[in-house]
Amino acid sequence: MCSGFARWVWKRCAHISGNDSANWTLVAPGEFEPIPRMCRLVLAVYETDLHNPQFSPQHGYQLNPDWVIKRVTYEQTQGRAPPYLIYTDHEHKEIVLAVRGLNLYKESDYKTLLDNRLGMQMFDGGFVHHGLLKSAVWLLNAEGETLKRLWEESGKEYGMVFAGHSLGSGVVSLLTVIVANHRDKLGGVPREKIRCYAMAPARCMSLNLAVKYADVIHSVILQDDFLPRTATPLEDVFKSIFWLKMKEIDSGTITTPPIIQKLERMRTIEQELRDALERAVSLNIPHAVTTPDVEPLKDNGTEPSLSEGDQASQTESTSTGRKTNWDEVVKKLFRKSESGNLVLNKEVSAPNHNISIDQPS
């Protein structure tokens, strides 16, 4: 057993990126040519002014700033998606949507990344990352018409390219899956003109989907990059790591426990009361009607915030309403005899229902 464990540890420590691609075929120069260009476009998203770049790579971005159709910041996306830009590359006849990677100082990026759990979101016969899918859907709704217009203005000849890094790679990967299934939303762009370049991609879809869309999604992993190799069971570990940073940001917020620690069952009691009354009506019990003073609850995804006094008064009124309702039902169904026992009122007995109550001897 010890030797087996030692062998497993040795294989894990000696495993390098070359083992993953040892049996892969070599890529042709023409297939690799777009990748450096897409990397430069993703880096260009970080610039505030491409006419006066501040973080230009060694050989520049090699793009025409006048061909940038739109550049969207965090303020404009309101945290629903990372910043991105839309670029029309007339030289290579491509319409490119480039999305930047994770920003360690933006809480919205952490919310998108951590909005997921194993088996939470099914899509197209597999499983995908819930938060990244929501971001991709929002991005497509926001820029779908722009991409469609640009493709039609190009004479329907340009390719539709989506590129992203890290967090952005997960967004564009799932966006590509959506576009490949709904090409009519972008003017009927053919599948062979759709391409996605995901640099250091996050694990955002199950294996069957990765194989299904391998012809349009190209993942690029640099040597021993750990993120694309992160297993799903390690999700909670990374949540803990990211939470430390979020905790540091929110260190000024101090929470104190309530003076009276109790569990309010107001909403549950209301639901149980409503279900009981509806059941009584369905059984054709006389004088059993739904309570008009209990309004249906609106489930908008958030719990209403009430002060302690409001909660107490609302709970008290709910309890009072329930007691009064059932007292009325009892009074109409039964009457007290001279001896003080409850006797069934024959005049209000339900049709086709035999109700008998055993009186104590």
Residue frames relative to the residue before (quaternion, step in Angstrom):
aa qw qx qy qz dx dy dz
M 1.0000 0.0000 0.0000 0.0000 0.00 0.00 0.00
C 0.6588 0.5048 -0.3100 0.4638 3.57 0.97 -0.86
S 0.6529 0.5102 -0.3195 0.4596 3.57 1.01 -0.79
G 0.6388 0.5237 -0.3258 0.4599 3.58 1.05 -0.73
F 0.6524 0.5014 -0.3115 0.4754 3.55 1.00 -0.83
A 0.6449 0.5176 -0.3207 0.4619 3.59 0.99 -0.82
R 0.6343 0.5230 -0.3287 0.4648 3.59 1.04 -0.75
W 0.6469 0.5170 -0.3193 0.4607 3.59 0.99 -0.84
V 0.6530 0.5064 -0.3137 0.4678 3.59 0.96 -0.87
W 0.6492 0.5197 -0.3229 0.4518 3.58 0.95 -0.84
K 0.6667 0.4970 -0.3095 0.4612 3.59 0.92 -0.87
R 0.6523 0.5096 -0.3218 0.4596 3.59 1.01 -0.75
C 0.6974 0.4665 -0.2774 0.4680 3.58 0.93 -0.86
A 0.7141 0.4450 -0.2575 0.4751 3.58 1.06 -0.70
H 0.5056 0.6603 -0.4244 0.3583 3.60 1.26 -0.14
I 0.0335 -0.7918 0.6097 -0.0117 3.57 -0.84 1.01
S 0.7009 -0.4829 0.3176 0.4180 3.54 -1.28 0.26
G 0.5905 0.5964 -0.3728 0.3957 3.57 1.11 -0.57
N 0.5951 0.5720 -0.3677 0.4284 3.59 1.15 -0.51
D 0.6206 0.5639 -0.3504 0.4172 3.59 1.05 -0.68
S 0.7997 0.2753 -0.1181 0.5203 3.56 0.96 -0.89
A 0.2764 0.8014 -0.4986 0.1809 3.60 1.19 0.39
N 0.7738 0.3300 -0.1679 0.5140 3.59 1.01 -0.79
W 0.4608 0.6819 -0.4553 0.3398 3.59 1.20 0.21
T 0.4860 -0.6323 0.5127 0.3181 3.54 -1.23 0.50
L 0.5457 -0.6227 0.4491 0.3357 3.57 -1.14 0.64
V 0.4405 -0.6925 0.5079 0.2618 3.55 -1.04 0.83
A 0.4697 -0.6658 0.5035 0.2873 3.56 -1.09 0.73
P 0.6203 -0.5638 0.3814 0.3898 3.63 -1.09 0.57
G 0.6501 0.5248 -0.3235 0.4443 3.58 1.01 -0.72
E 0.6485 0.5116 -0.3176 0.4656 3.58 1.11 -0.63
F 0.7056 0.4522 -0.2649 0.4769 3.58 1.07 -0.70
E 0.4971 0.7101 -0.4082 0.2865 3.61 1.15 -0.50
P 0.6981 0.4748 -0.3211 0.4292 3.69 0.80 -0.76
I 0.5697 0.6540 -0.3884 0.3111 3.62 1.07 -0.60
P 0.6752 0.4540 -0.3289 0.4794 3.69 0.76 -0.79
R 0.6268 0.5368 -0.3379 0.4524 3.57 1.06 -0.70
M 0.6600 0.4914 -0.3067 0.4784 3.60 0.99 -0.80
C 0.6161 0.5436 -0.3473 0.4521 3.59 1.06 -0.70
R 0.6575 0.4993 -0.3145 0.4684 3.58 0.98 -0.80
L 0.6393 0.5187 -0.3323 0.4602 3.59 1.03 -0.70
V 0.6381 0.5070 -0.3310 0.4756 3.59 1.02 -0.75
L 0.6434 0.5087 -0.3223 0.4726 3.60 1.00 -0.76
A 0.6159 0.5667 -0.3465 0.4236 3.59 1.08 -0.65
V 0.5509 0.6097 -0.4024 0.4034 3.60 1.17 -0.42
Y 0.6373 0.5538 -0.3236 0.4272 3.60 1.11 -0.64
E 0.6172 0.5598 -0.3447 0.4323 3.61 1.19 -0.42
T 0.3768 -0.7142 0.5439 0.2281 3.56 -1.09 0.76
D 0.7848 0.0836 -0.0354 0.6131 3.59 1.17 -0.57
L 0.2680 -0.8038 0.5129 0.1378 3.56 -0.32 1.24
H 0.5748 0.5609 -0.3927 0.4482 3.60 1.21 -0.25
N 0.7671 0.1581 -0.1011 0.6135 3.58 1.23 -0.51
P 0.0578 -0.8525 0.5188 0.0268 3.61 0.49 1.15
Q 0.3029 -0.7615 0.5542 0.1458 3.53 -1.14 0.79
F 0.7854 0.2625 -0.1274 0.5459 3.61 1.11 -0.59
S 0.1519 0.8360 -0.5131 0.1213 3.56 1.02 0.78
P 0.4501 -0.6739 0.5050 0.2971 3.65 -0.94 0.78
Q 0.7870 -0.3825 0.2111 0.4356 3.55 -1.32 0.15
H 0.7941 0.2403 -0.1229 0.5445 3.59 0.87 -0.90
G 0.6188 -0.5695 0.3424 0.4189 3.58 1.17 0.47
Y 0.6326 -0.5440 0.3966 0.3829 3.54 -1.33 0.10
Q 0.2406 -0.8111 0.5009 0.1826 3.59 1.24 -0.38
L 0.5619 0.5439 -0.4245 0.4564 3.54 0.85 1.02
N 0.4544 -0.6549 0.5322 0.2854 3.52 -1.31 0.35
P 0.3869 -0.7509 0.4764 0.2438 3.64 -0.43 1.12
D 0.6227 0.5523 -0.3470 0.4322 3.58 1.14 -0.53
W 0.6476 0.5097 -0.3242 0.4644 3.59 1.21 -0.27
V 0.4884 0.6337 -0.4474 0.3997 3.59 1.26 0.07
I 0.3019 -0.7832 0.5218 0.1520 3.58 -0.53 1.18
K 0.8005 -0.0902 0.1259 0.5790 3.56 0.87 -0.93
R 0.0563 -0.7541 0.6528 0.0447 3.52 -1.19 0.72
V 0.1227 -0.8210 0.5576 0.0013 3.58 -0.61 1.19
T 0.2625 -0.7850 0.5505 0.1088 3.57 -0.90 1.02
Y 0.7194 -0.4094 0.3273 0.4558 3.57 -1.34 -0.04
E 0.6356 0.5423 -0.3376 0.4335 3.58 0.98 -0.81
Q 0.6937 0.4712 -0.2792 0.4678 3.58 1.01 -0.75
T 0.6890 0.4464 -0.2909 0.4913 3.60 1.03 -0.64
Q 0.2568 -0.7952 0.5038 0.2190 3.60 1.25 -0.42
G 0.7117 -0.4892 0.2514 0.4370 3.56 1.02 0.84
R 0.5148 0.6629 -0.4214 0.3434 3.61 1.20 -0.01
A 0.7852 0.0261 -0.0032 0.6186 3.57 1.23 -0.46
P 0.5627 -0.5725 0.4504 0.3909 3.61 -1.16 0.40
P 0.6403 -0.5103 0.3886 0.4225 3.63 -1.20 0.33
Y 0.0172 -0.7991 0.6000 -0.0342 3.56 -1.12 0.68
L 0.1706 -0.7535 0.6177 0.1467 3.53 -1.33 0.13
I 0.2792 -0.7200 0.6121 0.1702 3.53 -1.30 0.54
Y 0.0279 -0.8192 0.5689 -0.0669 3.54 -0.65 1.17
T 0.2225 -0.7559 0.6037 0.1210 3.55 -0.94 0.95
D 0.1430 -0.8028 0.5775 0.0396 3.56 -0.38 1.27
H 0.1818 -0.8199 0.5359 0.0867 3.58 -0.03 1.29
E 0.5890 0.5843 -0.3727 0.4157 3.59 1.14 -0.50
H 0.7839 0.2629 -0.1374 0.5455 3.58 0.95 -0.88
K 0.3992 -0.7443 0.4513 0.2880 3.59 1.33 0.14
E 0.4858 0.6309 -0.4459 0.4088 3.53 0.70 1.19
I 0.2206 -0.7050 0.6549 0.1594 3.53 -1.24 0.62
V 0.0893 -0.8444 0.5277 -0.0219 3.56 -0.38 1.28
L 0.1109 -0.7334 0.6676 0.0645 3.53 -1.06 0.91
A 0.0439 -0.8212 0.5680 -0.0334 3.59 -0.41 1.27
V 0.1255 -0.7972 0.5903 0.0178 3.58 -0.88 1.04
R 0.4242 -0.7229 0.4909 0.2378 3.58 -0.87 0.95
G 0.5758 -0.6191 0.4280 0.3192 3.55 -1.33 0.23
L 0.7823 -0.3475 0.2554 0.4495 3.52 -1.38 -0.21
N 0.2124 -0.7413 0.6255 0.1191 3.54 -1.04 0.90
L 0.3815 -0.7678 0.4707 0.2083 3.58 -0.48 1.21
Y 0.7066 0.4502 -0.2631 0.4782 3.60 1.20 -0.35
K 0.6347 0.5138 -0.3355 0.4697 3.60 1.26 0.13
E 0.3863 -0.7427 0.5030 0.2148 3.54 -0.60 1.17
S 0.6007 0.5833 -0.3632 0.4088 3.60 1.08 -0.68
D 0.6313 0.5228 -0.3418 0.4597 3.60 1.06 -0.66
Y 0.6355 0.5140 -0.3286 0.4733 3.59 1.04 -0.74
K 0.6371 0.5299 -0.3319 0.4507 3.58 0.99 -0.80
T 0.6502 0.5043 -0.3144 0.4733 3.57 0.99 -0.81
L 0.6876 0.5008 -0.2812 0.4443 3.57 0.88 -0.96
L 0.7623 0.3899 -0.1977 0.4772 3.59 0.94 -0.87
D 0.5202 0.6260 -0.4205 0.4009 3.59 1.27 0.03
N 0.5939 0.5367 -0.3753 0.4674 3.55 0.48 1.17
R 0.0483 0.7482 -0.6611 -0.0269 3.50 -1.34 0.39
L 0.6905 -0.5115 0.3182 0.4004 3.55 -1.21 0.52
G 0.8433 0.1207 -0.1233 0.5091 3.57 -0.78 1.09
M 0.4020 0.7507 -0.4532 0.2634 3.61 1.21 0.28
Q 0.8251 0.1694 -0.0431 0.5372 3.60 0.84 -0.96
M 0.1530 -0.7675 0.6187 0.0690 3.55 -0.68 1.15
F 0.1001 0.7895 -0.5976 0.0975 3.57 -1.06 0.79
D 0.8660 -0.0341 -0.0015 0.4989 3.55 -0.90 1.03
G 0.7449 -0.4320 0.2250 0.4559 3.57 0.89 0.91
G 0.7421 0.3054 -0.2147 0.5567 3.58 1.26 0.19
F 0.5125 -0.6137 0.4915 0.3451 3.54 -1.26 -0.40
V 0.0822 -0.7897 0.6078 0.0157 3.55 -1.04 0.86
H 0.6149 -0.5353 0.4319 0.3858 3.54 -1.34 0.28
H 0.4561 -0.7332 0.4360 0.2537 3.57 -0.62 1.17
G 0.7046 0.4712 -0.2790 0.4513 3.60 0.78 -0.99
L 0.6655 0.4907 -0.3041 0.4731 3.59 0.97 -0.81
L 0.6238 0.5266 -0.3465 0.4620 3.59 1.06 -0.66
K 0.6373 0.5160 -0.3310 0.4669 3.60 0.96 -0.80
S 0.6531 0.5080 -0.3106 0.4679 3.57 0.97 -0.83
A 0.6533 0.5118 -0.3128 0.4620 3.59 0.99 -0.81
V 0.6458 0.5095 -0.3194 0.4704 3.58 0.99 -0.81
W 0.6471 0.5071 -0.3249 0.4675 3.59 0.95 -0.82
L 0.6623 0.5120 -0.3079 0.4521 3.58 0.91 -0.89
L 0.6658 0.4928 -0.3059 0.4692 3.57 0.98 -0.80
N 0.6411 0.5090 -0.3264 0.4726 3.59 1.03 -0.70
A 0.6814 0.4988 -0.2882 0.4514 3.57 1.03 -0.79
E 0.8229 0.2409 -0.0877 0.5071 3.60 0.91 -0.88
G 0.3711 0.7554 -0.4797 0.2482 3.60 1.20 0.12
E 0.6804 0.4845 -0.2915 0.4662 3.58 0.90 -0.92
T 0.6303 0.5310 -0.3360 0.4559 3.60 1.04 -0.74
L 0.6702 0.4873 -0.2978 0.4741 3.59 0.91 -0.89
K 0.6382 0.5226 -0.3242 0.4632 3.57 1.01 -0.79
R 0.6596 0.5087 -0.3085 0.4594 3.59 0.92 -0.90
L 0.6659 0.5018 -0.3106 0.4565 3.59 0.91 -0.89
W 0.6639 0.5030 -0.3151 0.4549 3.58 0.96 -0.79
E 0.6634 0.4855 -0.3076 0.4792 3.59 1.01 -0.76
E 0.6474 0.5134 -0.3236 0.4610 3.60 1.04 -0.72
S 0.6543 0.5057 -0.3164 0.4648 3.59 1.15 -0.50
G 0.5499 -0.6182 0.3951 0.3991 3.56 1.27 0.04
K 0.4974 -0.6802 0.3976 0.3631 3.56 1.29 0.42
E 0.4952 0.6532 -0.4242 0.3849 3.55 1.09 0.79
Y 0.6192 0.5678 -0.3519 0.4127 3.60 1.13 -0.54
G 0.4681 -0.6493 0.5209 0.2966 3.52 -1.26 0.48
M 0.3420 -0.7122 0.5768 0.2079 3.56 -1.22 0.58
V 0.0091 -0.8300 0.5532 -0.0706 3.57 -0.35 1.30
F 0.1041 -0.7670 0.6318 0.0413 3.55 -1.00 0.93
A 0.0001 0.8081 -0.5867 0.0530 3.57 -0.79 1.05
G 0.1151 0.7960 -0.5864 0.0962 3.56 -1.07 0.73
H 0.2682 -0.7481 0.5881 0.1501 3.52 -1.30 0.40
S 0.8503 0.0686 -0.0650 0.5178 3.58 -1.03 0.84
L 0.8259 0.0420 0.0014 0.5622 3.61 -0.53 -1.10
G 0.6588 0.5164 -0.3054 0.4538 3.57 0.98 -0.82
S 0.6093 0.5536 -0.3614 0.4377 3.59 1.09 -0.60
G 0.6362 0.5149 -0.3308 0.4697 3.58 1.05 -0.69
V 0.6368 0.5281 -0.3257 0.4577 3.57 1.03 -0.80
V 0.7210 0.4359 -0.2694 0.4664 3.61 0.77 -0.98
S 0.5900 0.5653 -0.3792 0.4342 3.62 1.10 -0.53
L 0.7046 0.4295 -0.2654 0.4985 3.58 0.87 -0.91
L 0.5888 0.5487 -0.3672 0.4663 3.59 1.14 -0.57
T 0.6407 0.5223 -0.3190 0.4636 3.59 1.02 -0.78
V 0.6224 0.5331 -0.3385 0.4624 3.58 1.02 -0.76
I 0.6570 0.5007 -0.3108 0.4702 3.59 0.96 -0.84
V 0.6731 0.4980 -0.3002 0.4570 3.58 0.87 -0.96
A 0.6450 0.5317 -0.3272 0.4408 3.60 0.97 -0.80
N 0.7052 0.4318 -0.2570 0.5003 3.59 1.15 -0.57
H 0.7728 0.2232 -0.1263 0.5806 3.60 1.21 -0.44
R 0.0223 0.8474 -0.5286 0.0443 3.56 0.68 1.10
D 0.5740 0.6033 -0.3820 0.4008 3.58 1.16 -0.49
K 0.5847 0.5905 -0.3734 0.4124 3.61 1.15 -0.50
L 0.7362 0.3428 -0.2112 0.5440 3.60 1.21 -0.46
G 0.7099 -0.4779 0.2601 0.4472 3.56 1.10 0.65
G 0.6052 -0.5890 0.3532 0.4026 3.59 1.20 0.31
V 0.1904 0.7985 -0.5468 0.1649 3.59 1.03 0.72
P 0.4659 -0.6926 0.4649 0.2951 3.65 -0.79 0.94
R 0.6086 -0.5807 0.4013 0.3624 3.56 -1.16 0.61
E 0.6547 0.5281 -0.3279 0.4302 3.60 1.01 -0.72
K 0.6614 0.4782 -0.3116 0.4866 3.60 1.24 -0.25
I 0.6019 0.5413 -0.3552 0.4675 3.60 1.30 -0.03
R 0.0904 0.7881 -0.6028 0.0861 3.58 -0.84 1.01
C 0.1151 -0.7720 0.6225 0.0573 3.53 -1.19 0.64
Y 0.1077 -0.7701 0.6273 0.0435 3.55 -0.99 0.94
A 0.0643 -0.8132 0.5775 -0.0310 3.55 -0.41 1.32
M 0.1480 -0.8030 0.5753 0.0482 3.57 -0.41 1.27
A 0.8228 -0.0472 -0.0359 0.5652 3.58 -0.73 1.12
P 0.0543 0.8690 -0.4909 0.0309 3.58 0.81 1.00
A 0.4326 -0.6426 0.5641 0.2859 3.51 -1.20 0.61
R 0.5170 -0.6233 0.4749 0.3445 3.57 -1.15 0.55
C 0.0600 0.8575 -0.4996 0.1071 3.54 -0.04 1.32
M 0.7901 0.1987 -0.1296 0.5652 3.63 1.18 -0.09
S 0.5696 -0.5997 0.4427 0.3462 3.55 -1.24 0.49
L 0.7088 -0.5034 0.2967 0.3952 3.54 -1.27 0.48
N 0.6497 0.5300 -0.3435 0.4231 3.61 0.91 -0.79
L 0.6548 0.4862 -0.3179 0.4835 3.60 1.05 -0.67
A 0.6186 0.5440 -0.3483 0.4474 3.60 1.02 -0.74
V 0.6678 0.4760 -0.2983 0.4883 3.59 1.01 -0.78
K 0.6454 0.5519 -0.3214 0.4190 3.58 0.96 -0.86
Y 0.7907 0.2771 -0.1368 0.5284 3.59 1.00 -0.82
A 0.2843 0.7857 -0.5031 0.2207 3.58 1.15 0.56
D 0.6232 0.5554 -0.3530 0.4225 3.61 1.15 -0.41
V 0.7592 0.3404 -0.2027 0.5165 3.61 1.17 -0.41
I 0.7230 0.3741 -0.2338 0.5317 3.63 1.15 -0.51
H 0.0793 -0.7942 0.6024 -0.0002 3.57 -0.67 1.17
S 0.1638 -0.8015 0.5720 0.0606 3.57 -0.49 1.22
V 0.1432 -0.7882 0.5972 0.0404 3.56 -0.92 0.99
I 0.0176 -0.8013 0.5963 -0.0453 3.59 -0.64 1.17
L 0.2753 -0.7787 0.5468 0.1370 3.56 -0.74 1.06
Q 0.8465 -0.2032 0.0970 0.4825 3.55 -0.58 1.26
D 0.8369 -0.2203 0.1685 0.4719 3.61 -0.79 -1.02
D 0.1677 0.7980 -0.5590 0.1504 3.60 1.02 0.70
F 0.3661 -0.7859 0.4620 0.1865 3.58 -0.62 1.17
L 0.5882 0.6378 -0.3774 0.3237 3.60 1.01 -0.75
P 0.7062 0.4358 -0.3058 0.4667 3.67 0.76 -0.84
R 0.6940 0.4604 -0.2737 0.4811 3.60 1.20 -0.41
T 0.4423 0.7018 -0.4551 0.3238 3.57 1.25 0.08
A 0.3632 -0.7430 0.5231 0.2059 3.56 -0.72 1.07
T 0.6234 -0.5723 0.3905 0.3624 3.55 -1.18 0.62
P 0.6353 0.5372 -0.3651 0.4177 3.69 0.90 -0.66
L 0.6408 0.5219 -0.3365 0.4514 3.62 1.19 -0.35
E 0.3485 0.7683 -0.4800 0.2406 3.58 1.29 0.12
D 0.6791 0.4922 -0.3011 0.4537 3.58 0.89 -0.90
V 0.5968 0.5571 -0.3689 0.4442 3.60 1.11 -0.60
F 0.6986 0.4539 -0.2748 0.4801 3.57 0.88 -0.91
K 0.5760 0.5578 -0.3839 0.4578 3.59 1.12 -0.53
S 0.6502 0.5094 -0.3172 0.4660 3.56 1.00 -0.80
I 0.6466 0.5149 -0.3249 0.4596 3.60 0.99 -0.81
F 0.6907 0.4658 -0.2824 0.4756 3.58 0.87 -0.95
W 0.6190 0.5602 -0.3550 0.4207 3.57 1.05 -0.69
L 0.5831 0.5768 -0.3811 0.4267 3.60 1.09 -0.61
K 0.6595 0.4904 -0.3084 0.4791 3.58 0.99 -0.80
M 0.6548 0.4979 -0.3136 0.4744 3.60 0.95 -0.82
K 0.6285 0.5305 -0.3318 0.4621 3.58 1.06 -0.73
E 0.6409 0.5217 -0.3224 0.4617 3.56 1.05 -0.77
I 0.6461 0.5170 -0.3207 0.4610 3.58 1.02 -0.79
D 0.7656 0.3404 -0.1748 0.5172 3.58 0.97 -0.88
S 0.2646 0.8057 -0.4995 0.1772 3.60 1.15 0.51
G 0.6303 0.5587 -0.3440 0.4150 3.61 1.14 -0.46
T 0.6185 0.5443 -0.3454 0.4493 3.59 1.22 -0.35
I 0.0725 -0.7968 0.5999 -0.0003 3.57 -0.70 1.13
T 0.1316 -0.7911 0.5953 0.0504 3.54 -0.80 1.03
T 0.1475 -0.7799 0.6048 0.0651 3.56 -1.05 0.83
P 0.5100 -0.6464 0.4586 0.3345 3.60 -1.02 0.69
P 0.5638 -0.6031 0.4308 0.3644 3.62 -1.11 0.57
I 0.6100 -0.5675 0.4083 0.3730 3.56 -1.22 0.56
I 0.7612 0.2140 -0.1157 0.6012 3.56 0.96 -0.93
Q 0.1448 -0.8063 0.5706 0.0570 3.57 -0.41 1.21
K 0.2765 0.7393 -0.5650 0.2405 3.55 -0.34 1.27
L 0.4285 -0.6920 0.5267 0.2451 3.53 -1.25 0.51
E 0.2719 -0.7695 0.5596 0.1441 3.54 -0.60 1.15
R 0.1339 -0.8044 0.5768 0.0474 3.58 -0.80 1.05
M 0.2011 0.8311 -0.5017 0.1306 3.54 1.21 0.49
R 0.7079 0.4568 -0.2777 0.4617 3.57 0.75 -1.03
T 0.6454 0.5207 -0.3244 0.4550 3.59 1.02 -0.76
I 0.6463 0.5184 -0.3197 0.4597 3.58 0.97 -0.84
E 0.6433 0.5198 -0.3240 0.4593 3.58 0.94 -0.84
Q 0.6683 0.4951 -0.3039 0.4648 3.58 0.94 -0.86
E 0.6509 0.5085 -0.3180 0.4654 3.60 0.97 -0.83
L 0.6379 0.5215 -0.3274 0.4625 3.58 1.00 -0.78
R 0.6663 0.5025 -0.3068 0.4576 3.56 0.89 -0.91
D 0.6578 0.5100 -0.3118 0.4583 3.60 0.95 -0.87
A 0.6515 0.5200 -0.3173 0.4522 3.59 0.99 -0.83
L 0.6742 0.4892 -0.2992 0.4654 3.58 0.94 -0.87
E 0.6483 0.5046 -0.3248 0.4687 3.58 0.98 -0.79
R 0.6291 0.5221 -0.3295 0.4723 3.58 1.07 -0.70
A 0.6468 0.5189 -0.3199 0.4583 3.58 0.98 -0.81
V 0.6475 0.5082 -0.3179 0.4706 3.57 1.00 -0.81
S 0.6601 0.5139 -0.3122 0.4501 3.60 0.96 -0.84
L 0.6776 0.4664 -0.2847 0.4922 3.62 1.16 -0.57
N 0.4351 -0.7317 0.4307 0.2997 3.57 1.34 0.12
I 0.2610 0.7519 -0.5513 0.2502 3.57 0.98 0.87
P 0.5051 -0.6795 0.4283 0.3158 3.63 -0.74 0.96
H 0.8665 0.1225 -0.1079 0.4717 3.52 -1.21 0.80
A 0.5092 0.5958 -0.4635 0.4134 3.60 1.12 0.45
V 0.1090 0.7930 -0.5818 0.1440 3.56 -0.29 1.29
T 0.5877 -0.5710 0.4357 0.3724 3.52 -1.23 0.48
T 0.5028 -0.6710 0.4649 0.2842 3.53 -1.07 0.77
P 0.3726 -0.7541 0.4863 0.2365 3.64 -0.62 1.01
D 0.6782 0.5261 -0.3142 0.4057 3.59 1.08 -0.60
V 0.6193 0.4886 -0.3601 0.4980 3.60 1.29 -0.06
E 0.2043 -0.8036 0.5509 0.0945 3.57 -0.32 1.22
P 0.5487 -0.6068 0.4454 0.3638 3.59 -1.09 0.63
L 0.4455 -0.6940 0.5025 0.2594 3.53 -1.05 0.84
K 0.3004 -0.7372 0.5802 0.1726 3.53 -1.03 0.82
D 0.1933 -0.7917 0.5726 0.0887 3.54 -0.59 1.19
N 0.0445 0.8201 -0.5658 0.0733 3.55 -0.13 1.27
G 0.6684 -0.5351 0.3003 0.4204 3.55 1.21 0.41
T 0.7565 0.2875 -0.1865 0.5571 3.59 1.25 -0.20
E 0.4502 -0.6750 0.5180 0.2708 3.54 -1.11 0.69
P 0.4503 -0.6787 0.4899 0.3107 3.62 -0.89 0.80
S 0.3300 -0.7393 0.5566 0.1867 3.54 -1.01 0.83
L 0.0110 -0.7985 0.6001 -0.0467 3.55 -0.69 1.16
S 0.4871 -0.6284 0.5094 0.3292 3.51 -1.15 0.56
E 0.6872 -0.4970 0.3273 0.4167 3.56 -1.27 0.36
G 0.6590 0.5117 -0.3140 0.4531 3.58 0.99 -0.79
D 0.6497 0.5143 -0.3178 0.4608 3.57 1.00 -0.84
Q 0.6414 0.5223 -0.3300 0.4549 3.58 0.98 -0.82
A 0.6592 0.5137 -0.3180 0.4478 3.57 0.91 -0.87
S 0.6853 0.4853 -0.2935 0.4569 3.58 0.89 -0.94
Q 0.6625 0.5030 -0.3140 0.4576 3.58 1.00 -0.82
T 0.6384 0.5159 -0.3263 0.4689 3.58 1.00 -0.79
E 0.6583 0.5150 -0.3128 0.4513 3.56 0.97 -0.87
S 0.6728 0.4938 -0.3073 0.4572 3.58 0.93 -0.87
T 0.6224 0.5398 -0.3371 0.4558 3.59 1.08 -0.73
S 0.6650 0.4983 -0.3034 0.4662 3.56 0.91 -0.93
T 0.6517 0.5211 -0.3168 0.4510 3.59 0.96 -0.87
G 0.6572 0.5145 -0.3133 0.4530 3.56 0.95 -0.88
R 0.6558 0.5075 -0.3219 0.4569 3.59 0.93 -0.79
K 0.6623 0.5117 -0.3119 0.4498 3.61 0.90 -0.88
T 0.6568 0.5124 -0.3081 0.4596 3.59 0.90 -0.88
N 0.6445 0.5401 -0.3241 0.4333 3.58 0.93 -0.85
W 0.7263 0.4227 -0.2549 0.4784 3.58 0.76 -0.98
D 0.5792 0.5581 -0.3846 0.4529 3.63 1.09 -0.48
E 0.6504 0.5127 -0.3211 0.4593 3.56 0.99 -0.80
V 0.6301 0.5306 -0.3351 0.4573 3.58 1.01 -0.79
V 0.6584 0.5084 -0.3089 0.4611 3.60 0.93 -0.89
K 0.6611 0.5175 -0.3138 0.4434 3.58 0.92 -0.89
K 0.7043 0.4592 -0.2761 0.4658 3.58 1.03 -0.76
L 0.6872 0.4771 -0.2863 0.4671 3.60 1.11 -0.53
F 0.8044 0.2018 -0.0754 0.5537 3.59 1.05 -0.76
R 0.1374 -0.7433 0.6448 0.1138 3.49 -1.38 0.35
K 0.4619 -0.6770 0.4992 0.2814 3.54 -1.15 0.55
S 0.3760 -0.7152 0.5463 0.2205 3.53 -0.98 0.93
E 0.7111 -0.4344 0.3227 0.4489 3.57 -1.30 0.03
S 0.6762 0.4809 -0.2965 0.4728 3.58 1.15 -0.59
G 0.5791 -0.6162 0.3628 0.3916 3.62 1.27 -0.08
N 0.5401 0.6159 -0.4112 0.3998 3.62 1.26 0.07
L 0.5061 -0.6332 0.4919 0.3176 3.59 -1.24 0.53
V 0.0655 -0.7891 0.6108 -0.0042 3.58 -0.81 1.04
L 0.5010 -0.6680 0.4598 0.3024 3.59 -0.91 0.93
N 0.3736 -0.7083 0.5578 0.2181 3.52 -0.96 0.93
K 0.3520 -0.7810 0.4790 0.1917 3.60 -0.35 1.25
E 0.6325 0.5801 -0.3427 0.3822 3.60 1.04 -0.69
V 0.7662 0.3330 -0.1921 0.5149 3.62 1.08 -0.56
S 0.3543 0.7395 -0.5095 0.2610 3.59 1.19 0.31
A 0.5455 -0.6514 0.4262 0.3105 3.55 -1.05 0.81
P 0.4842 -0.6503 0.4890 0.3218 3.60 -1.00 0.72
N 0.8365 0.1554 -0.1535 0.5026 3.55 -1.15 0.83
H 0.6619 0.4307 -0.3307 0.5168 3.62 1.17 0.44
N 0.2005 -0.7712 0.5959 0.1000 3.57 -0.78 1.02
I 0.0371 -0.8022 0.5954 -0.0257 3.56 -0.52 1.22
S 0.0217 0.7985 -0.5997 0.0477 3.57 -0.73 1.03
I 0.1136 -0.7756 0.6192 0.0457 3.54 -1.04 0.83
D 0.3340 -0.7429 0.5493 0.1868 3.52 -0.77 1.05
Q 0.2441 -0.7708 0.5751 0.1247 3.54 -0.66 1.13
P 0.5191 -0.6359 0.4585 0.3406 3.58 -0.98 0.70
S 0.4359 -0.7054 0.4986 0.2528 3.54 -0.95 0.90
